[in-house]
Amino acid sequence: MADQAQPDSGILLELVKHRMPFGKYKDTLLCDLPVSYLEWFQREGFPAGKLGMQLATLYEIKINGLTYLLEPLKKRRH
């Protein structure tokens, strides 16, 4: 049985590769979005679909002090 506690590295990798497709931070890497922007989405509602899931995941990572999980992936991306 798979360990459910392990993060999906594919999702994390997407956060350091994909860019925000619209809005104030258009073209900013998702992982570089400020917490205040993610908090706004959390209050107002995340977009539907994959982007919403990515932003909600990033919100949880940032508010729980887990951004260190993204650092090795950001370095590998370059």
Residue, then its C-alpha position, 0 to 999 in steps of 0.5 A: m500500500a502506498d504511503q499517503a503522507q508522501p508529497d507528489s513530486g510531480i505536483l511540486l515540480e509543476l509549481v516551479k515550472h508553470r507560470m500564472p496565466f492571468g491577473k496581476y502576477k501573469d507570467t510569474l512562476l507559481c512558486d514565486l507568487p506572494v502569500s498575500y495573493l494566495e491568501w486572496f484566492q483562499r478568501e475569494g475562491f481558487p479557480a476551477g480545475k488544475l490551476g486551482m489545485q496548484l494554487a491551493t497546494l502552494y497556499e498550504i505549502k507557504i502558510n505551513g512553512l514548507t517552501y523548502l520542499l520546492e528549493p531543490l526543484k527550483k535549482r534543478r529547473h535551471 
